[in-house]
Amino acid sequence: MELKLVKDKLMTGNFTVVDIYLEGLKPRLEKQWKTLGKTPKKRELLLIAEKDITSSVNKAKKKREVGKRARWRKKSRWRKKKKKAL
C-alpha cells in the first residue's frame, strides 16, 4: 500500500516521499514499543568540555606553525640552490 502511494506521489511530481514513509512508520514503531511494554530511551548528547576543545585547537595551531616554518625553510633552501646554479 505504501509503495502504491509513493508511486502515485512520484507520478504527480510530489517528491516528499520521506515524509510519507515516516508517516506510515511512526505508528508501527509506537505499536511495537507498546507491545514490548517499554518506552524508547531518550537520546543523550555527550558534550565535550570547552577546555578540551580549546587545548586541541591550540595544539593544532602549534603544529601548523611548525609545519609552515619547515615548508618556508625548505623553499628558501631550494631558492638559494637555484640562485647558486644560475
N, C-alpha and C positions, 0 to 999 in steps of 0.2 A: 504494500500500500504506500509506504514512504517513497519507494523508488518511482512509482507512478506519479506521485505528487511532485517529486523533484523533476522528473522528465517534463511534466506539464509546465512547471515554472520555467525551466530552461527554454522550452519552446516559445514561451511568451516574452523571454528576454529578462526575466527576473532572476538575477544571479545571487540572491541571498539564500543560497542552498544551506549554508551552515546554520543559519537561524532556524530554518525549517527542520533540519535534522535535530538540532538541540531541543526544539520544542517537543519533539517526539521522544527524545532520550531522557529528558529530565523526569517525567512521570514514572518511567520504567525504573530509573535509578532509585527514586524515592520509594517505590513499591518494594524493591529488593531490600533496601535498608529496613523497611518496616517488617518484612518477613524475618529478617535476622534479629530484629528486636534491639537494634543498636542505632546510634547516630554517627555519621562520619566525623572524624576528627577535624578540628579547625586547623587551617594552615597557619603554621607559626613561622614568622620571619626571623632568621638568625642574622642579627646585626653585628657588624664588626666595630670594635671600639675605634673612635676617631684618632686616638694617638697611634694605633697600629697602622692606620691608613696614611697618616702624615709621615710616620717613620719610613714606611715603604716608598712613598713618593720621594722623600729626601734621599734615600739610598739610590733610587733610580736616577735622580738628578746628578748625584755624585758620579755614578758610573758613566753617565752620558758625558759629563765634563771630561772625565779621564779619557774616554774614547775620542772625543773631539780633539783633545790635546795630542793624542797619539796620531790621529789622522793628519793633523796640521803639521806635526814634526815630520811625518813620512813624506808629505807633499813638499815641504821645504827642503828636505834632503834630496828628493828627486829633482827639484828645480835647480839646486846647486850643482848636481851631477850634470844636468842638461847644459847649464851655462859653461861648465868646465869643458864639456865635449865640443862646444862651439868654438 
